[in-house]
Amino acid sequence: MRRLFEKLSSLEKYKEKHGIVSQKADPHHKVHSIGYSEKEKKWYGWSHRAIFGFGIGHTVKDNGDAMPTKFAGKTAKTIEDAKKFAIAFAREVS
């Protein structure tokens, strides 16, 4: 009997490469759009269009890094700040 294997999507390959464990940004959401990489100490946010990682010390560029303007110029001082950036990024690019 022949076994068929699904090909991993490029997002799944990226998450695997970076050690990202995905989760829902909000318990009421249906899909996973954020995840944490213990290996890189970064929170990632994504949609079908883009993925980006945020760690402590990341400063959102004034042009937004595809982020809401309220984050412009802000720096992640804690890993929780980085998670907030990832959530905002996932919302913005979806």
C-alpha positions, 0 to 999 in steps of 0.5 A, spaced: 500 500 500 502 506 498 502 512 503 501 519 501 504 524 505 502 532 505 507 537 503 509 542 509 507 549 507 512 554 507 509 557 513 510 550 517 517 549 514 519 556 517 516 554 524 519 548 524 526 551 522 525 556 528 522 552 533 516 556 533 510 553 537 504 556 535 498 558 539 491 562 538 492 570 539 486 570 543 482 564 546 476 565 541 480 565 535 479 559 530 486 559 528 493 559 530 496 566 528 502 567 534 507 563 536 514 562 541 521 560 539 524 558 546 530 557 541 530 564 539 527 567 545 522 571 540 514 571 539 512 571 532 506 573 529 503 571 522 498 571 517 497 568 510 501 574 507 507 575 512 511 572 518 515 576 523 519 575 530 519 580 536 524 579 541 526 583 547 530 590 544 526 590 538 524 597 536 518 598 531 520 602 526 516 609 525 514 606 518 510 601 522 514 594 521 506 593 518 504 595 525 499 599 528 501 606 528 500 606 536 506 602 536 511 606 532 517 607 536 516 603 541 521 598 544 520 591 547 522 591 554 520 584 556 518 578 553 510 580 554 512 586 550 514 582 544 508 578 545 504 584 544 507 586 538 506 579 535 499 579 536 498 586 533 503 584 527 498 578 526 492 582 526 495 588 522 497 583 516 491 578 516 
